[in-house]
Structures are given as C-alpha cells and as structure tokens.
Amino acid sequence: MMASSYSANEDGHISVSGPGGAALKNKKPDNTAFKQQRLPAWQPILTAGTVLPSFFVIGLIFIPIGIGLYVTSNNIKEFEIDYTGVDMSSPCFNCFQNLSWNSSRPCTCSIPFYLDQPYESNVFMYYGLSNFYQNHRRYVKSRDDSQLNGDADSLLKPSKECEPYAYNENKPIAPCGAIANSLFNDTLELFYIDPNGTKIQIPLGKRGIAWWTDKHVKFRNPGNGKQNLTAVFKDTTKPVNWRRPAYELDETDEQNNGFINEDFIVWMRTAALPTFRKLYRIIQKKNSMVPTLPRGNYSLEVVYNYPVRSFEGRKRMILSTISWMGGKNPFLGIAYITVGSVCFFLGIVLLIIHHKYGNRSNSADIPN
C-alpha cells in the first residue's frame, strides 16, 4: 500500500508528498486577495432616495434633447420623386418595361415636378434604390481591395472573391466583383423652368461626394496616376454590365477616371439595408441673396440606364438640405423623447408608490 504525507505551511496551505518524497501538485488557488475574491468592491444600495432622482434627471435631460433633435430634423427640407416608371402614366414607363442590361441604346425620360418652398443653402442630390440587397454576404465580399488600391499584380490577377466576375473572355476584369459590376449608371440632370417657360440647367457638382479617406487612401489608380490610364488598363476588360471601361467613366474630367471616380467610390461603399440612398451631386449656393433652388417648376431629365424590373426594385431622386446633425432623421429625436418620457413617467409612478407604502413598511420594521 502506497502512503502519502501531508504538511501545513504557515500561510495555511497544505502540501502533499507522494511516494519517495515527490511533491504532488496542489490545485488550490493561491491565498491572495485577487484569487480568493477578497478585493474591495462597491455595492450600491438602491433606495428610493437614489433611484427616483435618477429617473427624473434622465427624463429632464433626454426630453429637451429629443425635442431639439426632432425640431432640427423637421427644419431640414427634403423632396423625393420616384422615377421608376411602374405606372403606365409615368413618363419613364417605356424605359422601365423595355430596358435590360443587354440594351445597347439608353432610354431617356423627363419628369416634371414643383417645389413649393425655396431651398436656401447647399442642396444635396441623392439617388435611391429599394429592394436592392447590397448587404448580401457574397455580394459584400465580391471585390478585390488590393486591385482597387492600385496594385499592379492584382489588376491582372483578380482575387477569387470576385468570381464569377473576375475574368471575361480570358481577360481580367477591372474593377472585378459583383459590386462593381452592378454600378448605378443612370444620368440625372435638373432644369429650372422659369415663368417664361425657359429651361435653365442647374449646375451639379460631382466633386466632393465621396469620403476623403476613400478617395485618397482606399482607392488609387494603377501606376500612381503617372501613367496614361488607357495604357494601364490595356490588358484588362470592363465589367460585363458596364457600357464603357473604367478609364472613360468621366468624359469631362480626366482626373475623375479609373478607380478614383467618385461615383464609383460612392457605390462601392455598400449599404446596410435594402432601401438606401447614395449621394449623387451637390448643388452649391453661389449667391447669398438668391435661393439655391427657388420655388417653382422643375424638370428631372433621366438617361435611364439602370434596369430594376428584374429584382422588383424602385428608383428615386432626393433633394435635401442638411443641418449640424446631418440629413433628415426624425427617429433619433423620437427615441430621445420616448426614453425620457418613459423614465419621467416611471419616476412619478415609483414616487407615488413610495409615498403611499414607504411609511407603512418602515413602521413595520420598528419593534414594539
């Protein structure tokens, strides 16, 4: 029979010795404040004197903030028009019915509308899509960030994540992937119709619509912008659904071509929800005495290139001003008001309960 010996140390630990005097490993934690959970801790005691003021303070802070956010959001002017062409009465109905990705000729349509109030400050023009799931896992991964960053090797050897939009006719696609292949390519132009019936084109700025970090860090043209883009992309081919190659995306501005095209960069930042909007153009305010967009009749001229019938989508154009909190978003103000109101109401209810039953419970604790 094998025997073991035990000995106690001064700190209370017990060491166990096996046969031959070999020490056996002790699994007991060290006798320290950390391992024995004797560290000092703060344990708040919740009483009516601490809980009730907290509810009232939260309510008094959140409700004014919510009202301010809600009023600010309502002061933002926004106009939205659907130009999908689903209805037979729509000017874009024929385009909606007949256009497909294989169409060689673009379709054009004109939608008249009326602004009932002037837009004073800078106006931001967005395009919106519905029922388009940019958040699909395979869609989000279908891109090559090294290629978009200007890497020469990735330009000719796209990532496997881009399949089946990596090669076409044995040539690498630039830019590759499903996101780039589905680039929004409608052309929108805005005209103001003065009281005499003359159409005046509204200048739309295409610079500054993309994030600075995207424009200058994440997206770069191959060759560091020093080489001719036609020569750089000569061994590649355009995405399947594109009408022109990447180096011809902007025919009016050579510095806005290739992977640094701002319309392309905006599209590549995928949306989290199936109904979304993306910045298309900026209408700059030029004269402080004249509204950016005066009240009156307008016409939206659309070159209808982007088919949405296959996925039952909708297209819309949005004109909006902004404030210090961004675009129109009443939800944030409503959320603050709701939370503040609930806390304030609970504070009143708990105060009534404490006033009615608190003294009774205290008197019950006093011994006779």
ZIVEN-V949722 format. One line per field, one symbol per residue. ss: DSSP state (~ for helix, > for strand, _ for the rest). burial: I if it has 24 or more other ideal C-beta (glycine too) atoms within 12 Angstrom, else O. A space follows every 10 residues. Layout:
BEGIN
ss: ???
burial: ???
END
This chain:
BEGIN
ss: ____>>>>__ ___>>>>_~~ ~_>>______ __________ _______~~~ ~~~~~~~~~~ ~~~~~~~~~~ ~~~~___>>> >>________ __~~~~~~__ ______>>>> >>>>>___>_ __>>>>>>>> ______~~~~ ~___~~~~__ _~~~~~___~ ~~____>>__ >>>____~~~ ~_____>>>> >>>_____>> >___>_____ _~~~~~~~__ _~~~~___~~ ~~___>>___ _____~~~__ ___~~~_~~~ _~~~~~~~__ _____>>>>> >>>_______ __>__>>>>> >>>>____~~ ~__>>>>>>> __>__>___~ ~~~~~~~~~~ ~~~~~~~~~~ ~~~~~~~~~~ ~~~~____
burial: OOOOOOOOOO OOOOOOOOOO OOOOOOOOOO OOOOOOOOOO OOOOOOOOOO OIOOIOOIIO OIIOOIOOII OIIOOIIIII IIIIIOOOOI IIOOIIOOIO OOOOOOIOII IOIOIOOOIO IIIIIIIIII OIIIOOOOIO OIIIIIIIII IOOIIIOIIO IIOOIIIOOO OIIIIIIIII IIIIIIIIII IIIOOOOOOO OIOIIIIOII OOOIIOOOII IIOOOOOOIO OIIOOIIIII IIIOIIIOIO OOOOOIIIII IIIIIIIIII IOOOOIIIII IIIOOOOOOO IIIIOIIIII IIOIIIIIIO OOIIIIIIII IIIOOOIIOO OIIOOIIOOI OOIIOOIOOI OOOOOOOOOO OOOOOOOO
END
